[in-house]
């Protein structure tokens, strides 16, 4: 692209042109940048930058790839005072897909003799797979309580501890959830799926802290070399998917009603102060809280499993480091043209990464910065990062969310077999359990970008700093 120029370490600027209202920013080192140029990501970035009320710059992270309307890895802020909009396609179908990391007092030598038993029991206690039903069965009035009150509701049911709340983004509950904005079909899809992993790239992974890149921050986060940790990656399941589907239809009508010229129909949207936006926000926040509770219930199942396998009381040493959201839209204060303003930040396949001092960060981390959890692809490393000041200045407090696909699922299935992936992991002493072999092929490590290069990119750009590198010991997949 003619208007694309380097603008700093691991930073590129796509200058405003055509229908773009603002410049765009790409975060990627040279190795990653080639992948970003290989699909429609930059075209979708231009479309993002063409939406009403967008604040400069529109951004994509190094794990970016094309998605529905908005690229995965996209970050955009909209100003309600200047016609800013909300778009379901800029949040995504899996609303509040996110990651939480659970610390343990164990080391690899403690779990090796019982690793297979642990994995099989996790597979049983925390259901996974397409359309799977959870152990928790709710009635509709209970679902309403769960999705409007968030994690505090789960704690009242006995699924967690008070300390878990502070370790969640939004304290595990996004205010303003409106159950009346959720369709009967979304409610029906969500009722049986509480506490389930799902399929695709979702997982429960037992990991080991390979090394600390920042000893001071790592210790403050409760991490130490050799420590066993558990990562959970899942979202709002069929509930959130249906919320997105339902509101995409109403937003298409809203765009026409408010004379919004769409660069792509998939970016249908409505002004932030419109009734259609209010309706979407009410339902989206329900899906956000569904996902928080989904991961909370799964964490309860993980703690129970560790108690069964390693002895009662093991779970007392299992503390939540943090739970971060990926797909979300919410109002935050950011510096815009030299003034603090409330803007609506859309993060789709991107993670909040606030620097030290922000009041949204839990007290125990506020002087350090927000923990950021970055899952790798199956069989590769994952990372713990910490938010840095550069994210506040360059990307509206955002960083990457994972490795990012570089190959479609269908191509991956034609490239690898589930058996070959399972065998390759076993040769590296990584135990894997999944419902279907084909799912392993879809999620083959080679179908993703190099997560090491992705996190190097955000560190080079000053968005977040590497704290710890984690390596997998066992994986439970959908």
GUDRENPA-682404 format. One line per field, with one value per residue (C-alpha): x, z, y; residue in one letter. Coordinates in nm, 2 decimals, always signed. Example, Ala and Ser with C-alpha at 12.3 -4.5 7.8 and 13.67 -1.06 7.14 Angstrom:
u <- (+1.23|+1.37)
w <- (+0.78|+0.71)
v <- (-0.45|-0.11)
r <- (A|S)
//
This chain:
u <- (+0.00|+0.13|+0.04|+0.20|+0.52|+0.72|+0.66|+0.86|+0.99|+0.73|+0.50|+0.36|+0.12|-0.14|-0.21|-0.57|-0.69|-1.01|-1.30|-1.08|-1.16|-0.84|-0.49|-0.44|-0.17|-0.03|+0.17|+0.41|+0.78|+0.91|+0.86|+0.50|+0.41|+0.44|+0.16|-0.07|-0.03|-0.13|-0.51|-0.77|-0.67|-0.54|-0.84|-1.06|-0.85|-0.92|-1.29|-1.27|-1.10|-1.40|-1.67|-1.83|-1.69|-1.37|-1.08|-0.73|-0.58|-0.76|-0.53|-0.45|-0.23|+0.05|-0.18|-0.42|-0.60|-0.92|-1.25|-1.62|-1.61|-1.36|-1.02|-0.94|-0.68|-0.86|-0.89|-1.09|-1.23|-1.54|-1.64|-2.01|-1.99|-1.89|-2.13|-1.94|-2.10|-2.11|-2.08|-2.14|-1.90|-1.63|-1.69|-1.74|-1.95|-1.78|-1.84|-1.59|-1.39|-1.11|-0.84|-0.77|-0.46|-0.47|-0.16|-0.08|+0.17|+0.28|+0.58|+0.61|+0.76|+0.44|+0.20|+0.41|+0.31|-0.06|-0.07|-0.29|-0.53|-0.55|-0.62|-0.89|-1.07|-1.05|-1.20|-1.49|-1.53|-1.51|-1.71|-1.58|-1.68|-1.93|-2.28|-2.17|-2.39|-2.24|-2.28|-2.46|-2.82|-3.01|-3.37|-3.43|-3.47|-3.14|-2.98|-3.11|-2.94|-2.61|-2.58|-2.69|-2.49|-2.18|-1.92|-2.07|-2.37|-2.14|-1.98|-2.32|-2.37|-2.04|-1.83|-1.53|-1.39|-1.42|-1.06|-1.16|-1.37|-1.09|-0.87|-1.12|-1.14|-1.45|-1.45|-1.63|-1.94|-2.01|-2.28|-2.58|-2.67|-3.03|-3.18|-3.49|-3.26|-3.16|-3.37|-3.55|-3.32|-3.01|-3.15|-3.23|-2.88|-2.71|-2.90|-2.72|-2.37|-2.26|-1.92|-1.82|-1.50|-1.65|-1.45|-1.23|-0.93|-1.07|-0.89|-0.78|-0.40|-0.17|+0.15|+0.49|+0.65|+0.96|+1.13|+1.07|+1.18|+1.10|+1.18|+1.02|+0.69|+0.68|+0.71|+0.45|+0.21|+0.28|+0.49|+0.81|+1.02|+0.91|+0.56|+0.26|-0.02|-0.36|-0.49|-0.85|-0.95|-1.33|-1.61|-1.99|-2.06|-2.39|-2.54|-2.29|-2.30|-2.68|-2.67|-2.43|-2.64|-2.96|-2.82|-2.64|-2.99|-3.11|-2.79|-2.83|-3.16|-3.02|-2.73|-2.99|-3.21|-2.93|-2.79|-2.46|-2.26|-2.11|-1.78|-1.87|-2.22|-2.05|-1.96|-2.33|-2.36|-2.57|-2.48|-2.37|-2.66|-2.93|-3.20|-3.05|-2.71|-2.86|-3.04|-2.72|-2.52|-2.78|-2.75|-2.38|-2.31|-2.53|-2.30|-1.99|-2.12|-2.21|-1.85|-1.71|-1.93|-1.85|-1.48|-1.55|-1.75|-1.48|-1.22|-1.42|-1.42|-1.04|-0.99|-1.21|-1.02|-0.68|-0.82|-0.93|-0.61|-0.35|-0.54|-0.80|-0.67|-0.46|-0.71|-0.65|-0.32|-0.48|-0.53|-0.65|-0.38|-0.61|-0.90|-0.89|-1.15|-1.08|-1.40|-1.58|-1.69|-1.69|-1.65|-1.31|-1.13|-0.85|-0.64|-0.79|-0.63|-0.48|-0.81|-0.94|-1.25|-1.50|-1.48|-1.62|-1.33|-1.39|-1.14|-1.19|-0.92|-0.72|-0.65|-0.67|-0.32|-0.35|-0.03|+0.03|-0.19|-0.52|-0.80|-0.95|-0.65|-0.68|-0.52|-0.25|-0.13|-0.20|+0.15|+0.28|+0.04|-0.23|-0.15|-0.20|-0.25|-0.14|-0.22|-0.01|-0.13|-0.16|+0.18|+0.36|+0.45|+0.21|+0.30|+0.23|+0.28|+0.22|+0.06|+0.29|+0.25|+0.30|-0.04|-0.21|-0.04|-0.06|-0.34|-0.61|-0.46|-0.45|-0.22|-0.23|-0.45|-0.27|-0.07|-0.33|-0.42|-0.22|-0.40|-0.78|-0.92|-1.01|-0.66|-0.51|-0.73|-0.60|-0.24|-0.23|-0.41|-0.53|-0.32|+0.00|-0.06|-0.13|+0.18|+0.40|+0.28|+0.34|+0.70|+0.75|+0.58|+0.27|-0.05|-0.36|-0.72|-1.00|-1.34|-1.25|-0.92|-1.01|-1.02|-0.65|-0.57|-0.77|-0.57|-0.23|+0.06|+0.16|-0.17|-0.08|+0.18|+0.48|+0.37|+0.72|+0.74|+0.39|+0.49|+0.82|+0.63|+0.41|+0.72|+0.92|+0.62|+0.61|+0.25|+0.33|+0.64|+0.71|+0.70|+0.70|+0.71|+0.49|+0.52|+0.25|+0.25|-0.10|-0.40|-0.78|-0.94|-1.30)
w <- (+0.00|-0.10|+0.22|+0.45|+0.63|+0.93|+1.23|+1.51|+1.65|+1.54|+1.43|+1.09|+0.99|+0.72|+0.63|+0.58|+0.23|+0.04|+0.28|+0.59|+0.86|+1.05|+1.01|+1.10|+1.31|+1.26|+1.55|+1.40|+1.37|+1.02|+1.06|+1.16|+0.92|+0.62|+0.76|+0.82|+0.46|+0.34|+0.38|+0.39|+0.73|+0.60|+0.38|+0.68|+0.88|+0.62|+0.65|+1.03|+0.99|+0.77|+1.04|+1.19|+1.51|+1.51|+1.71|+1.56|+1.52|+1.41|+1.53|+1.46|+1.68|+1.56|+1.59|+1.34|+1.07|+0.87|+1.05|+1.02|+0.92|+1.18|+1.16|+1.46|+1.65|+1.58|+1.83|+1.77|+1.99|+1.91|+2.04|+2.13|+2.09|+1.73|+1.60|+1.73|+1.68|+1.82|+1.58|+1.68|+1.40|+1.59|+1.90|+1.74|+1.78|+2.09|+2.32|+2.60|+2.48|+2.73|+2.94|+3.30|+3.47|+3.79|+4.01|+4.20|+4.47|+4.26|+4.04|+3.73|+3.94|+4.15|+3.86|+3.63|+3.80|+3.79|+3.47|+3.27|+3.57|+3.60|+3.23|+3.22|+3.52|+3.39|+3.07|+3.27|+3.53|+3.28|+2.97|+2.63|+2.26|+2.02|+2.17|+2.49|+2.80|+3.13|+3.48|+3.59|+3.49|+3.53|+3.50|+3.31|+3.62|+3.74|+3.41|+3.44|+3.78|+3.64|+3.34|+3.51|+3.84|+3.70|+3.92|+4.25|+4.16|+4.11|+4.44|+4.62|+4.46|+4.61|+4.29|+4.40|+4.66|+4.72|+4.61|+4.26|+4.20|+4.22|+3.99|+3.70|+3.45|+3.54|+3.88|+3.69|+3.62|+3.35|+3.48|+3.26|+3.15|+3.03|+3.02|+2.83|+2.54|+2.51|+2.26|+2.37|+2.13|+2.30|+2.64|+2.52|+2.38|+2.69|+2.95|+2.92|+2.84|+3.17|+3.28|+2.94|+2.73|+2.39|+2.08|+1.83|+1.99|+2.34|+2.60|+2.95|+2.96|+3.24|+3.21|+3.37|+3.43|+3.21|+3.31|+3.44|+3.21|+3.49|+3.83|+4.02|+3.84|+3.82|+4.19|+4.25|+4.03|+4.23|+3.96|+4.01|+3.77|+3.76|+3.90|+3.76|+3.64|+3.47|+3.18|+3.08|+2.74|+2.67|+2.61|+2.61|+2.40|+2.21|+2.42|+2.30|+1.94|+1.93|+2.09|+1.81|+1.54|+1.67|+1.68|+1.35|+1.19|+1.38|+1.32|+0.94|+0.97|+1.21|+0.97|+0.70|+0.94|+1.05|+0.70|+0.79|+0.47|+0.54|+0.37|+0.44|+0.53|+0.80|+0.99|+1.04|+1.34|+1.52|+1.69|+2.05|+2.18|+1.98|+2.11|+1.89|+2.06|+2.40|+2.32|+2.19|+2.49|+2.73|+2.56|+2.50|+2.87|+2.95|+2.73|+2.89|+3.23|+3.10|+2.99|+3.32|+3.50|+3.25|+3.32|+3.70|+3.70|+3.50|+3.74|+4.03|+3.84|+3.79|+4.17|+4.25|+4.01|+4.17|+4.51|+4.40|+4.23|+4.46|+4.79|+4.97|+5.03|+4.72|+4.58|+4.88|+4.71|+4.37|+4.32|+4.02|+3.88|+3.64|+3.40|+3.08|+2.81|+2.43|+2.25|+2.41|+2.37|+2.67|+2.77|+2.90|+2.97|+2.72|+2.62|+2.29|+2.14|+2.47|+2.67|+2.88|+2.72|+2.76|+2.44|+2.35|+2.29|+2.07|+2.12|+1.89|+1.95|+2.16|+2.53|+2.76|+2.89|+3.12|+3.26|+3.64|+3.81|+3.63|+3.89|+3.69|+3.80|+4.12|+4.42|+4.45|+4.09|+4.06|+4.12|+3.88|+3.59|+3.46|+3.41|+3.05|+2.97|+2.62|+2.52|+2.25|+2.00|+2.12|+2.20|+2.20|+2.47|+2.63|+2.81|+3.10|+3.02|+3.20|+3.06|+2.98|+2.92|+2.55|+2.52|+2.67|+2.42|+2.11|+2.12|+2.37|+2.65|+2.43|+2.33|+2.15|+2.26|+2.13|+1.85|+1.58|+1.29|+0.97|+0.81|+0.79|+0.98|+0.66|+0.52|+0.85|+0.84|+0.49|+0.60|+0.92|+1.09|+1.45|+1.50|+1.37|+1.60|+1.90|+1.83|+1.79|+2.12|+2.30|+2.17|+2.36|+2.67|+2.62|+2.69|+2.49|+2.53|+2.29|+2.18|+1.81|+1.63|+1.36|+1.62|+1.69|+1.32|+1.31|+1.60|+1.48|+1.61|+1.24|+1.17|+1.39|+1.39|+1.61|+1.95|+2.05|+1.76|+1.84|+2.20|+2.09|+1.87|+2.14|+2.37|+2.10|+2.04|+2.41|+2.46|+2.72|+2.87|+2.90|+3.25|+3.21|+2.95|+3.01|+2.84|+2.81|+3.00|+2.91|+2.71|+2.72|+2.40|+2.28)
v <- (+0.00|+0.34|+0.51|+0.25|+0.37|+0.25|+0.49|+0.34|+0.01|-0.26|+0.02|+0.11|+0.39|+0.36|+0.72|+0.84|+0.81|+0.75|+0.72|+0.68|+0.94|+0.87|+0.72|+0.36|+0.19|-0.16|-0.32|-0.58|-0.65|-0.73|-1.11|-1.07|-0.79|-1.02|-1.24|-0.95|-0.85|-1.20|-1.16|-0.89|-0.75|-0.41|-0.37|-0.43|-0.19|+0.08|+0.01|+0.04|+0.38|+0.49|+0.45|+0.76|+0.92|+0.71|+0.85|+0.84|+0.59|+0.27|-0.01|-0.38|-0.59|-0.83|-1.14|-0.98|-1.16|-1.11|-1.16|-1.07|-0.70|-0.60|-0.78|-1.00|-0.80|-0.47|-0.19|+0.13|+0.40|+0.61|+0.94|+0.98|+1.36|+1.33|+1.06|+0.76|+0.42|+0.07|-0.23|-0.59|-0.69|-0.49|-0.70|-1.04|-1.34|-1.49|-1.19|-1.18|-1.47|-1.44|-1.60|-1.66|-1.80|-1.99|-2.03|-2.34|-2.45|-2.75|-2.81|-3.03|-3.32|-3.32|-3.37|-3.59|-3.93|-3.83|-3.63|-3.87|-3.91|-3.53|-3.47|-3.74|-3.60|-3.25|-3.37|-3.52|-3.24|-2.95|-3.05|-2.95|-2.98|-2.85|-2.81|-2.99|-2.94|-2.84|-2.98|-2.67|-2.66|-2.33|-2.22|-1.90|-1.68|-1.81|-1.74|-1.38|-1.35|-1.50|-1.27|-0.95|-0.99|-1.17|-1.35|-1.23|-1.45|-1.75|-1.70|-1.71|-2.05|-2.17|-2.16|-1.96|-1.72|-1.35|-1.30|-1.41|-1.10|-0.85|-1.06|-1.03|-0.74|-0.54|-0.72|-1.00|-0.80|-0.55|-0.31|-0.22|-0.57|-0.59|-0.94|-0.81|-0.73|-1.10|-1.30|-1.63|-1.82|-1.68|-1.77|-2.12|-2.17|-2.04|-2.23|-2.57|-2.44|-2.29|-2.41|-2.56|-2.50|-2.52|-2.60|-2.42|-2.26|-2.29|-2.51|-2.58|-2.61|-2.72|-2.52|-2.47|-2.13|-2.18|-1.85|-1.51|-1.22|-0.97|-1.11|-0.82|-0.81|-1.19|-1.23|-0.96|-1.16|-1.47|-1.65|-1.84|-2.06|-2.43|-2.35|-2.53|-2.30|-2.36|-2.15|-2.14|-2.00|-1.98|-1.73|-1.68|-2.00|-2.01|-1.74|-1.47|-1.60|-1.56|-1.22|-1.11|-1.27|-1.11|-0.76|-0.77|-0.78|-0.48|-0.28|-0.32|-0.15|+0.11|+0.20|+0.28|+0.47|+0.70|+0.73|+0.57|+0.48|+0.14|+0.05|-0.31|-0.44|-0.66|-0.33|-0.24|-0.01|+0.25|+0.58|+0.53|+0.74|+0.56|+0.32|+0.04|+0.09|+0.08|-0.24|-0.40|-0.29|-0.43|-0.77|-0.76|-0.69|-1.00|-1.21|-1.05|-1.16|-1.50|-1.55|-1.44|-1.69|-1.96|-1.93|-1.90|-2.22|-2.39|-2.27|-2.42|-2.75|-2.73|-2.66|-2.96|-3.18|-3.09|-3.16|-3.51|-3.60|-3.44|-3.44|-3.22|-2.87|-2.85|-2.59|-2.36|-2.27|-2.21|-1.84|-1.65|-1.43|-1.25|-1.29|-1.07|-1.01|-1.02|-0.94|-0.64|-0.28|-0.05|+0.31|+0.41|+0.74|+0.81|+1.11|+1.24|+1.56|+1.65|+1.60|+1.31|+1.19|+0.90|+0.70|+0.36|+0.12|-0.18|-0.47|-0.77|-1.02|-0.77|-0.74|-0.45|-0.36|-0.07|+0.09|+0.13|+0.38|+0.33|+0.29|-0.01|-0.22|-0.42|-0.26|-0.53|-0.47|-0.09|+0.02|-0.24|-0.25|-0.48|-0.84|-0.95|-1.32|-1.43|-1.79|-1.95|-2.20|-2.56|-2.70|-2.37|-2.12|-1.88|-1.55|-1.33|-0.96|-0.64|-0.33|-0.04|+0.33|+0.30|+0.12|+0.42|+0.65|+0.44|+0.18|+0.30|+0.07|-0.24|-0.52|-0.86|-1.15|-1.46|-1.60|-1.53|-1.76|-1.76|-2.05|-2.13|-2.42|-2.60|-2.57|-2.69|-3.00|-3.07|-3.01|-3.22|-3.50|-3.51|-3.83|-3.66|-3.36|-3.58|-3.79|-3.48|-3.34|-3.68|-3.69|-3.36|-3.50|-3.29|-3.49|-3.39|-3.49|-3.38|-3.49|-3.52|-3.58|-3.33|-3.05|-3.11|-3.07|-2.74|-2.61|-2.73|-2.51|-2.45|-2.29|-2.00|-1.72|-1.75|-1.63|-1.55|-1.29|-1.16|-1.07|-0.94|-0.70|-0.56|-0.53|-0.35|-0.11|-0.04|-0.17|-0.43|-0.60|-0.97|-1.10|-1.48|-1.75|-2.05|-2.39|-2.66|-2.99|-3.11|-2.98|-3.04|-2.94|-2.92)
r <- (X|X|X|X|X|X|X|X|X|X|X|X|X|X|X|X|X|X|X|X|X|X|X|X|X|X|X|X|X|X|X|X|X|X|X|X|X|X|X|X|X|X|X|X|X|X|X|X|X|X|X|X|X|X|X|X|X|X|X|X|X|X|X|X|X|X|X|X|X|X|X|X|X|X|X|X|X|X|X|X|X|X|X|X|X|X|X|X|X|X|X|X|X|X|X|X|X|X|X|X|X|X|X|X|X|X|X|X|X|X|X|X|X|X|X|X|X|X|X|X|X|X|X|X|X|X|X|X|X|X|X|X|X|X|X|X|X|X|X|X|X|X|X|X|X|X|X|X|X|X|X|X|X|X|X|X|X|X|X|X|X|X|X|X|X|X|X|X|X|X|X|X|X|X|X|X|X|X|X|X|X|X|X|X|X|X|X|X|X|X|X|X|X|X|X|X|X|X|X|X|X|X|X|X|X|X|X|X|X|X|X|X|X|X|X|X|X|X|X|X|X|X|X|X|X|X|X|X|X|X|X|X|X|X|X|X|X|X|X|X|X|X|X|X|X|X|X|X|X|X|X|X|X|X|X|X|X|X|X|X|X|X|X|X|X|X|X|X|X|X|X|X|X|X|X|X|X|X|X|X|X|X|X|X|X|X|X|X|X|X|X|X|X|X|X|X|X|X|X|X|X|X|X|X|X|X|X|X|X|X|X|X|X|X|X|X|X|X|X|X|X|X|X|X|X|X|X|X|X|X|X|X|X|X|X|X|X|X|X|X|X|X|X|X|X|X|X|X|X|X|X|X|X|X|X|X|X|X|X|X|X|X|X|X|X|X|X|X|X|X|X|X|X|X|X|X|X|X|X|X|X|X|X|X|X|X|X|X|X|X|X|X|X|X|X|X|X|X|X|X|X|X|X|X|X|X|X|X|X|X|X|X|X|X|X|X|X|X|X|X|X|X|X|X|X|X|X|X|X|X|X|X|X|X|X|X|X|X|X|X|X|X|X|X|X|X|X|X|X|X|X|X|X|X|X|X|X|X|X|X|X|X|X|X|X|X|X|X|X|X|X|X|X|X|X|X|X|X)
//
